[in-house]
Amino acid sequence: MLYEKVACPVCGGDFSAGDDVVVCPECGTPHHRECWENVGRCVNESLHGEDFAWAAPRDAVGKSGEGEPADTKDETAIVCRNCGADCPPDTLVCPECGTSLGAAGRVFYGAGQGPSRDSNIFMKGVMTDPDEEIDGIKAREAAAYVQMRAGRYIPRFVEMSRKDKKLSWNWAGFFMSPHWFFYRKIYKAGILFLSLTCIALLFASIPLKNAFIDYKNLMSDYIELTNMTTYDELLSDYNEFVGNYGNLPEKERAELEKVQKEVVLYGALFIGSYFIPNFFAALYGDYIYKSKMVKEIKSMRGYAKNDKTFLMLAMRRGGVSFVSALGCFLLLETLSRMITVYFGGV
């Protein structure tokens, strides 16, 4: 088999006879078909257009009996994690594929050793040791689960695990909760914060509507006192409204000012009621996400037969869900329209 002894860049499992292999038409990188379909693209897509062409890692060539054996490598050589090519020790970029050879992108090995590559594509851009512990799981496992923006979450989870922290700050949780929880497939917390948001908005809308009713009643009295014909006419002619405001009797003017302040106050509380749950989502969002991730990864490790199976499970159970986030958005949009109808009777 052409790719025998070569590792799939997605799951890390070696290709073997009978495997269904998909080869990228752009650069020639081989993938298991299932891995290709899960990722939805070539893992080296970022290198397309840079004269990049995939080549089998040198250690795989040595195992197949073609070319130089793997144990003749220079002791000081650096191996590119992406393509497995030998690179001079003072090289910063792989001459074969262009991958950075920084601390997170290269491996040193001595004579007789093959490259120890981390083929988890989700670790790319993550400035953390793949073997770093996060509450008993490896950073590489967490990256396979998180996927999108792993470079942001993995270092944060490592820090929280080291310092046993529960509080952090998540801007996505603050501005996008409860949608963010559904986007990250944290459904229990998503349902909780969605319920809290709905309850807060509904309760905050009641005093706001009452204040609007009082305001409209006072404005009706104002119409009679200023000889304006209708409430709509009053709203359409703001200049006349301001001009006649000082002609109101002191009692009516004081009552109107009081209700105006109530409308502003309850309006601010109505807007704030949306962000009160979001504030706690921002504080505890990362901790909730980390806890769910650790629990699920440990569970998957218990019944996954091998690393390939585990990675496939992690990719399916983790990642993000645009559909769930959209569903949450539609629910809140429906609630918003219901509140609008509720105010329509004012």
RODRENZA-32899 format. One record per residue (C-alpha): residue number from 1; z, y, x; residue in one letter. Coordinates in steps of 0.1 Angstrom, whole numbers, plus 5000, padded with zeros to 4 digits. Layout:
# residues N
k NUM, Z Z, Y Y, X X, r A
...
# end
This chain:
# residues 346
k 1, Z 5000, Y 5000, X 5000, r M
k 2, Z 4990, Y 5035, X 5013, r L
k 3, Z 5024, Y 5050, X 5006, r Y
k 4, Z 5046, Y 5020, X 5014, r E
k 5, Z 5078, Y 5031, X 5033, r K
k 6, Z 5073, Y 5067, X 5022, r V
k 7, Z 5100, Y 5083, X 5001, r A
k 8, Z 5092, Y 5100, X 4968, r C
k 9, Z 5101, Y 5137, X 4973, r P
k 10, Z 5117, Y 5139, X 4939, r V
k 11, Z 5140, Y 5109, X 4936, r C
k 12, Z 5142, Y 5098, X 4973, r G
k 13, Z 5132, Y 5062, X 4965, r G
k 14, Z 5106, Y 5045, X 4987, r D
k 15, Z 5073, Y 5038, X 4972, r F
k 16, Z 5066, Y 5001, X 4969, r S
k 17, Z 5037, Y 4978, X 4958, r A
k 18, Z 5030, Y 4981, X 4921, r G
k 19, Z 5045, Y 5016, X 4918, r D
k 20, Z 5026, Y 5041, X 4896, r D
k 21, Z 5019, Y 5069, X 4920, r V
k 22, Z 5006, Y 5104, X 4911, r V
k 23, Z 4991, Y 5124, X 4940, r V
k 24, Z 4989, Y 5162, X 4938, r C
k 25, Z 4952, Y 5171, X 4937, r P
k 26, Z 4960, Y 5204, X 4956, r E
k 27, Z 4980, Y 5191, X 4986, r C
k 28, Z 4981, Y 5153, X 4984, r G
k 29, Z 5019, Y 5150, X 4979, r T
k 30, Z 5027, Y 5116, X 4963, r P
k 31, Z 5052, Y 5113, X 4935, r H
k 32, Z 5064, Y 5085, X 4912, r H
k 33, Z 5046, Y 5091, X 4879, r R
k 34, Z 5079, Y 5094, X 4860, r E
k 35, Z 5092, Y 5119, X 4886, r C
k 36, Z 5060, Y 5139, X 4883, r W
k 37, Z 5064, Y 5141, X 4846, r E
k 38, Z 5101, Y 5150, X 4847, r N
k 39, Z 5095, Y 5178, X 4872, r V
k 40, Z 5063, Y 5189, X 4856, r G
k 41, Z 5046, Y 5200, X 4888, r R
k 42, Z 5041, Y 5192, X 4925, r C
k 43, Z 5073, Y 5196, X 4945, r V
k 44, Z 5054, Y 5215, X 4971, r N
k 45, Z 5038, Y 5239, X 4946, r E
k 46, Z 5053, Y 5269, X 4965, r S
k 47, Z 5033, Y 5259, X 4996, r L
k 48, Z 4999, Y 5257, X 4978, r H
k 49, Z 4974, Y 5282, X 4990, r G
k 50, Z 4989, Y 5283, X 5025, r E
k 51, Z 4966, Y 5256, X 5040, r D
k 52, Z 4994, Y 5231, X 5034, r F
k 53, Z 4984, Y 5194, X 5033, r A
k 54, Z 5009, Y 5166, X 5028, r W
k 55, Z 5013, Y 5141, X 5056, r A
k 56, Z 5034, Y 5109, X 5058, r A
k 57, Z 5067, Y 5114, X 5077, r P
k 58, Z 5064, Y 5102, X 5113, r R
k 59, Z 5092, Y 5076, X 5107, r D
k 60, Z 5073, Y 5060, X 5079, r A
k 61, Z 5042, Y 5058, X 5101, r V
k 62, Z 5063, Y 5040, X 5128, r G
k 63, Z 5076, Y 5015, X 5103, r K
k 64, Z 5042, Y 5006, X 5091, r S
k 65, Z 5031, Y 4998, X 5127, r G
k 66, Z 5007, Y 5027, X 5130, r E
k 67, Z 5010, Y 5053, X 5157, r G
k 68, Z 5041, Y 5060, X 5177, r E
k 69, Z 5073, Y 5041, X 5168, r P
k 70, Z 5101, Y 5062, X 5154, r A
k 71, Z 5125, Y 5053, X 5182, r D
k 72, Z 5104, Y 5072, X 5209, r T
k 73, Z 5113, Y 5106, X 5195, r K
k 74, Z 5126, Y 5133, X 5218, r D
k 75, Z 5164, Y 5135, X 5217, r E
k 76, Z 5164, Y 5172, X 5211, r T
k 77, Z 5136, Y 5172, X 5184, r A
k 78, Z 5142, Y 5187, X 5150, r I
k 79, Z 5129, Y 5170, X 5119, r V
k 80, Z 5116, Y 5190, X 5090, r C
k 81, Z 5134, Y 5180, X 5058, r R
k 82, Z 5102, Y 5187, X 5038, r N
k 83, Z 5076, Y 5167, X 5056, r C
k 84, Z 5095, Y 5148, X 5083, r G
k 85, Z 5074, Y 5163, X 5112, r A
k 86, Z 5088, Y 5166, X 5147, r D
k 87, Z 5094, Y 5202, X 5157, r C
k 88, Z 5104, Y 5217, X 5190, r P
k 89, Z 5141, Y 5226, X 5192, r P
k 90, Z 5134, Y 5264, X 5194, r D
k 91, Z 5111, Y 5264, X 5163, r T
k 92, Z 5122, Y 5283, X 5132, r L
k 93, Z 5094, Y 5272, X 5109, r V
k 94, Z 5078, Y 5238, X 5106, r C
k 95, Z 5043, Y 5239, X 5121, r P
k 96, Z 5031, Y 5212, X 5097, r E
k 97, Z 5042, Y 5225, X 5063, r C
k 98, Z 5057, Y 5260, X 5069, r G
k 99, Z 5092, Y 5251, X 5057, r T
k 100, Z 5120, Y 5271, X 5072, r S
k 101, Z 5140, Y 5252, X 5098, r L
k 102, Z 5173, Y 5270, X 5092, r G
k 103, Z 5206, Y 5252, X 5090, r A
k 104, Z 5198, Y 5240, X 5055, r A
k 105, Z 5163, Y 5229, X 5064, r G
k 106, Z 5164, Y 5208, X 5096, r R
k 107, Z 5180, Y 5177, X 5110, r V
k 108, Z 5189, Y 5169, X 5146, r F
k 109, Z 5187, Y 5133, X 5157, r Y
k 110, Z 5190, Y 5114, X 5190, r G
k 111, Z 5168, Y 5086, X 5205, r A
k 112, Z 5164, Y 5056, X 5183, r G
k 113, Z 5173, Y 5075, X 5151, r Q
k 114, Z 5150, Y 5084, X 5123, r G
k 115, Z 5152, Y 5116, X 5103, r P
k 116, Z 5180, Y 5118, X 5078, r S
k 117, Z 5162, Y 5137, X 5051, r R
k 118, Z 5176, Y 5151, X 5019, r D
k 119, Z 5147, Y 5146, X 4995, r S
k 120, Z 5164, Y 5162, X 4965, r N
k 121, Z 5141, Y 5191, X 4958, r I
k 122, Z 5168, Y 5209, X 4938, r F
k 123, Z 5187, Y 5215, X 4971, r M
k 124, Z 5159, Y 5238, X 4983, r K
k 125, Z 5173, Y 5273, X 4985, r G
k 126, Z 5209, Y 5261, X 4981, r V
k 127, Z 5229, Y 5274, X 5011, r M
k 128, Z 5254, Y 5245, X 5009, r T
k 129, Z 5259, Y 5213, X 5028, r D
k 130, Z 5244, Y 5185, X 5005, r P
k 131, Z 5275, Y 5164, X 5011, r D
k 132, Z 5299, Y 5191, X 5002, r E
k 133, Z 5325, Y 5179, X 4977, r E
k 134, Z 5328, Y 5195, X 4942, r I
k 135, Z 5357, Y 5179, X 4924, r D
k 136, Z 5347, Y 5144, X 4937, r G
k 137, Z 5310, Y 5147, X 4935, r I
k 138, Z 5284, Y 5157, X 4961, r K
k 139, Z 5266, Y 5191, X 4961, r A
k 140, Z 5232, Y 5172, X 4961, r R
k 141, Z 5243, Y 5154, X 4929, r E
k 142, Z 5253, Y 5187, X 4913, r A
k 143, Z 5220, Y 5203, X 4923, r A
k 144, Z 5200, Y 5175, X 4906, r A
k 145, Z 5221, Y 5182, X 4875, r Y
k 146, Z 5219, Y 5220, X 4875, r V
k 147, Z 5183, Y 5223, X 4886, r Q
k 148, Z 5174, Y 5259, X 4875, r M
k 149, Z 5192, Y 5284, X 4897, r R
k 150, Z 5211, Y 5258, X 4916, r A
k 151, Z 5213, Y 5283, X 4945, r G
k 152, Z 5236, Y 5304, X 4924, r R
k 153, Z 5257, Y 5278, X 4908, r Y
k 154, Z 5264, Y 5252, X 4936, r I
k 155, Z 5280, Y 5276, X 4960, r P
k 156, Z 5301, Y 5290, X 4932, r R
k 157, Z 5312, Y 5255, X 4921, r F
k 158, Z 5321, Y 5247, X 4957, r V
k 159, Z 5342, Y 5278, X 4960, r E
k 160, Z 5360, Y 5271, X 4927, r M
k 161, Z 5366, Y 5235, X 4937, r S
k 162, Z 5381, Y 5245, X 4971, r R
k 163, Z 5404, Y 5272, X 4957, r K
k 164, Z 5411, Y 5254, X 4924, r D
k 165, Z 5398, Y 5284, X 4905, r K
k 166, Z 5392, Y 5286, X 4868, r K
k 167, Z 5382, Y 5323, X 4865, r L
k 168, Z 5349, Y 5337, X 4877, r S
k 169, Z 5323, Y 5361, X 4863, r W
k 170, Z 5291, Y 5350, X 4847, r N
k 171, Z 5268, Y 5378, X 4836, r W
k 172, Z 5245, Y 5355, X 4817, r A
k 173, Z 5276, Y 5343, X 4797, r G
k 174, Z 5286, Y 5380, X 4790, r F
k 175, Z 5252, Y 5392, X 4778, r F
k 176, Z 5237, Y 5360, X 4765, r M
k 177, Z 5266, Y 5340, X 4750, r S
k 178, Z 5265, Y 5319, X 4730, r P
k 179, Z 5228, Y 5313, X 4738, r H
k 180, Z 5236, Y 5306, X 4775, r W
k 181, Z 5258, Y 5276, X 4766, r F
k 182, Z 5230, Y 5260, X 4745, r F
k 183, Z 5205, Y 5269, X 4773, r Y
k 184, Z 5227, Y 5250, X 4798, r R
k 185, Z 5232, Y 5221, X 4773, r K
k 186, Z 5270, Y 5228, X 4770, r I
k 187, Z 5269, Y 5221, X 4733, r Y
k 188, Z 5306, Y 5219, X 4725, r K
k 189, Z 5314, Y 5252, X 4741, r A
k 190, Z 5282, Y 5266, X 4726, r G
k 191, Z 5293, Y 5257, X 4690, r I
k 192, Z 5327, Y 5271, X 4697, r L
k 193, Z 5315, Y 5304, X 4709, r F
k 194, Z 5288, Y 5306, X 4682, r L
k 195, Z 5315, Y 5301, X 4656, r S
k 196, Z 5337, Y 5327, X 4671, r L
k 197, Z 5309, Y 5352, X 4673, r T
k 198, Z 5299, Y 5346, X 4636, r C
k 199, Z 5335, Y 5349, X 4624, r I
k 200, Z 5341, Y 5381, X 4645, r A
k 201, Z 5309, Y 5397, X 4631, r L
k 202, Z 5317, Y 5387, X 4595, r L
k 203, Z 5352, Y 5400, X 4596, r F
k 204, Z 5342, Y 5432, X 4614, r A
k 205, Z 5315, Y 5439, X 4588, r S
k 206, Z 5340, Y 5441, X 4559, r I
k 207, Z 5359, Y 5472, X 4569, r P
k 208, Z 5327, Y 5488, X 4581, r L
k 209, Z 5311, Y 5483, X 4547, r K
k 210, Z 5342, Y 5497, X 4529, r N
k 211, Z 5340, Y 5528, X 4552, r A
k 212, Z 5304, Y 5532, X 4543, r F
k 213, Z 5312, Y 5530, X 4506, r I
k 214, Z 5339, Y 5557, X 4509, r D
k 215, Z 5315, Y 5578, X 4529, r Y
k 216, Z 5288, Y 5575, X 4503, r K
k 217, Z 5312, Y 5584, X 4475, r N
k 218, Z 5324, Y 5615, X 4493, r L
k 219, Z 5288, Y 5624, X 4500, r M
k 220, Z 5281, Y 5622, X 4463, r S
k 221, Z 5308, Y 5647, X 4457, r D
k 222, Z 5293, Y 5668, X 4485, r Y
k 223, Z 5260, Y 5668, X 4467, r I
k 224, Z 5276, Y 5682, X 4436, r E
k 225, Z 5293, Y 5709, X 4455, r L
k 226, Z 5262, Y 5720, X 4474, r T
k 227, Z 5238, Y 5717, X 4445, r N
k 228, Z 5216, Y 5691, X 4463, r M
k 229, Z 5199, Y 5667, X 4441, r T
k 230, Z 5202, Y 5632, X 4456, r T
k 231, Z 5218, Y 5613, X 4485, r Y
k 232, Z 5184, Y 5606, X 4499, r D
k 233, Z 5175, Y 5643, X 4498, r E
k 234, Z 5207, Y 5650, X 4517, r L
k 235, Z 5199, Y 5626, X 4544, r L
k 236, Z 5163, Y 5639, X 4547, r S
k 237, Z 5174, Y 5675, X 4552, r D
k 238, Z 5200, Y 5673, X 4580, r Y
k 239, Z 5197, Y 5711, X 4588, r N
k 240, Z 5207, Y 5720, X 4552, r E
k 241, Z 5235, Y 5694, X 4554, r F
k 242, Z 5250, Y 5711, X 4585, r V
k 243, Z 5245, Y 5745, X 4571, r G
k 244, Z 5264, Y 5738, X 4539, r N
k 245, Z 5291, Y 5717, X 4556, r Y
k 246, Z 5313, Y 5747, X 4563, r G
k 247, Z 5312, Y 5758, X 4526, r N
k 248, Z 5331, Y 5727, X 4515, r L
k 249, Z 5367, Y 5731, X 4503, r P
k 250, Z 5392, Y 5723, X 4530, r E
k 251, Z 5405, Y 5691, X 4512, r K
k 252, Z 5370, Y 5676, X 4507, r E
k 253, Z 5360, Y 5685, X 4543, r R
k 254, Z 5391, Y 5668, X 4557, r A
k 255, Z 5385, Y 5637, X 4537, r E
k 256, Z 5348, Y 5636, X 4548, r L
k 257, Z 5358, Y 5640, X 4584, r E
k 258, Z 5383, Y 5612, X 4581, r K
k 259, Z 5358, Y 5588, X 4567, r V
k 260, Z 5332, Y 5598, X 4592, r Q
k 261, Z 5356, Y 5589, X 4620, r K
k 262, Z 5363, Y 5556, X 4603, r E
k 263, Z 5326, Y 5548, X 4601, r V
k 264, Z 5323, Y 5555, X 4638, r V
k 265, Z 5354, Y 5535, X 4647, r L
k 266, Z 5345, Y 5504, X 4626, r Y
k 267, Z 5309, Y 5506, X 4638, r G
k 268, Z 5322, Y 5504, X 4674, r A
k 269, Z 5345, Y 5475, X 4664, r L
k 270, Z 5315, Y 5458, X 4648, r F
k 271, Z 5295, Y 5461, X 4680, r I
k 272, Z 5325, Y 5452, X 4701, r G
k 273, Z 5332, Y 5421, X 4680, r S
k 274, Z 5301, Y 5406, X 4695, r Y
k 275, Z 5312, Y 5411, X 4730, r F
k 276, Z 5348, Y 5400, X 4727, r I
k 277, Z 5339, Y 5362, X 4727, r P
k 278, Z 5313, Y 5370, X 4754, r N
k 279, Z 5340, Y 5384, X 4776, r F
k 280, Z 5358, Y 5351, X 4776, r F
k 281, Z 5325, Y 5333, X 4780, r A
k 282, Z 5319, Y 5353, X 4811, r A
k 283, Z 5353, Y 5345, X 4826, r L
k 284, Z 5354, Y 5308, X 4818, r Y
k 285, Z 5317, Y 5300, X 4816, r G
k 286, Z 5313, Y 5287, X 4852, r D
k 287, Z 5345, Y 5266, X 4849, r Y
k 288, Z 5334, Y 5251, X 4816, r I
k 289, Z 5299, Y 5243, X 4831, r Y
k 290, Z 5314, Y 5228, X 4863, r K
k 291, Z 5339, Y 5206, X 4843, r S
k 292, Z 5311, Y 5192, X 4821, r K
k 293, Z 5288, Y 5186, X 4850, r M
k 294, Z 5315, Y 5168, X 4871, r V
k 295, Z 5325, Y 5146, X 4841, r K
k 296, Z 5289, Y 5136, X 4833, r E
k 297, Z 5279, Y 5130, X 4869, r I
k 298, Z 5309, Y 5107, X 4874, r K
k 299, Z 5300, Y 5089, X 4842, r S
k 300, Z 5264, Y 5084, X 4853, r M
k 301, Z 5275, Y 5072, X 4887, r R
k 302, Z 5295, Y 5045, X 4870, r G
k 303, Z 5264, Y 5028, X 4854, r Y
k 304, Z 5235, Y 5040, X 4875, r A
k 305, Z 5222, Y 5010, X 4895, r K
k 306, Z 5209, Y 5030, X 4924, r N
k 307, Z 5202, Y 5066, X 4936, r D
k 308, Z 5168, Y 5067, X 4919, r K
k 309, Z 5182, Y 5058, X 4885, r T
k 310, Z 5211, Y 5083, X 4890, r F
k 311, Z 5187, Y 5111, X 4898, r L
k 312, Z 5165, Y 5104, X 4868, r M
k 313, Z 5196, Y 5104, X 4846, r L
k 314, Z 5209, Y 5136, X 4861, r A
k 315, Z 5175, Y 5153, X 4856, r M
k 316, Z 5175, Y 5143, X 4819, r R
k 317, Z 5211, Y 5150, X 4811, r R
k 318, Z 5213, Y 5182, X 4831, r G
k 319, Z 5188, Y 5211, X 4835, r G
k 320, Z 5182, Y 5236, X 4807, r V
k 321, Z 5170, Y 5235, X 4771, r S
k 322, Z 5149, Y 5264, X 4758, r F
k 323, Z 5148, Y 5248, X 4724, r V
k 324, Z 5186, Y 5248, X 4720, r S
k 325, Z 5188, Y 5284, X 4731, r A
k 326, Z 5161, Y 5293, X 4706, r L
k 327, Z 5179, Y 5275, X 4678, r G
k 328, Z 5211, Y 5294, X 4686, r C
k 329, Z 5191, Y 5327, X 4686, r F
k 330, Z 5176, Y 5319, X 4651, r L
k 331, Z 5211, Y 5311, X 4637, r L
k 332, Z 5224, Y 5345, X 4648, r L
k 333, Z 5193, Y 5362, X 4636, r E
k 334, Z 5198, Y 5346, X 4602, r T
k 335, Z 5234, Y 5358, X 4602, r L
k 336, Z 5223, Y 5393, X 4611, r S
k 337, Z 5198, Y 5394, X 4582, r R
k 338, Z 5226, Y 5382, X 4559, r M
k 339, Z 5248, Y 5411, X 4570, r I
k 340, Z 5219, Y 5435, X 4565, r T
k 341, Z 5215, Y 5422, X 4529, r V
k 342, Z 5253, Y 5426, X 4525, r Y
k 343, Z 5251, Y 5462, X 4535, r F
k 344, Z 5220, Y 5467, X 4513, r G
k 345, Z 5243, Y 5471, X 4483, r G
k 346, Z 5261, Y 5501, X 4498, r V
# end
